[in-house]
Amino acid sequence: MTLQDAPDEASPTEPVETTTEPAVPASGAPARNKGLKIAVIALAALCLALTILAASLSAKNRDSEGRTAAVRRTAGAMGTAMLSYDYKHLPEAKARVVKLATGSFKKQYRQAFDGGLDQLYKLTKQHSEVREVQVYVSDVSANEASAIVRVDFRVSGVGGNNRPGTAFFELALVHSSGGWLVDSLSAINAGSDTTPTSTPG
């Protein structure tokens, strides 16, 4: 008797479990990166703008300080020139004032000096020497400025030697191609009891 192989029993098909991971939005990470980049660029632009603003303000401040210093130098030099003279060397004293003057003041000073002031200095044999100058600068713009100058000096002559005096001048200055020049000058009466009776030059 021939034994026939018994047919294999069909094994039941077991279901295959599949795990599906939740999908990550493709645009999530790039969107965050894009936002970060924009924020960084905006911050860099802000820093650049602040740097430029700070540099501009610093430059303006330097310009303002430079103008004020130049005005102070010219005003102080004029105060010194007005009260530094010697009756033996009057042309030099006149030239120092004229060099720092412009406009109507230059003309007025020349007329006053040549109109009798020089003769007064010679007759009284006056010699004036400046001891200290203080300058108070008020308004300063690109083309105009004003200042008040205090000058302490001593004058000698036929009326006595080394007589102390204090003079105050109010100056209006203008800026020219050659720098700051005095456009007008007026003496201020500060009530000093020691000011010599002669007219300062």
Stockholm file with secondary structure:
# STOCKHOLM 1.0

chainA/1-201         MTLQDAPDEASPTEPVETTTEPAVPASGAPARNKGLKIAVIALAALCLALTILAASLSAKNRDSEGRTAAVRRTAGAMGTAMLSYDYKHLPEAKARVVKLATGSFKKQYRQAFDGGLDQLYKLTKQHSEVREVQVYVSDVSANEASAIVRVDFRVSGVGGNNRPGTAFFELALVHSSGGWLVDSLSAINAGSDTTPTSTPG
#=GR chainA/1-201 SS CCCCCCCCCCCCCCCCCCCCCCCCCTTHHHHHHHHHHHHHHHHHHHHHHHHHHHHHHHHHHHHHHHHHHHHHHHHHHHHHHHTCEETTSHHHHHHHHHHTBCHHHHHHHHHHIIIIIHHHHHHHTCEEEEEEEEEEEEEECSSEEEEEEEEEEEEEETTEEEEEEEEEEEEEEEEETTEEEEEEEEEECCCCSSCCSSCCC
#=GC SS_cons         CCCCCCCCCCCCCCCCCCCCCCCCCTTHHHHHHHHHHHHHHHHHHHHHHHHHHHHHHHHHHHHHHHHHHHHHHHHHHHHHHHTCEETTSHHHHHHHHHHTBCHHHHHHHHHHIIIIIHHHHHHHTCEEEEEEEEEEEEEECSSEEEEEEEEEEEEEETTEEEEEEEEEEEEEEEEETTEEEEEEEEEECCCCSSCCSSCCC
//
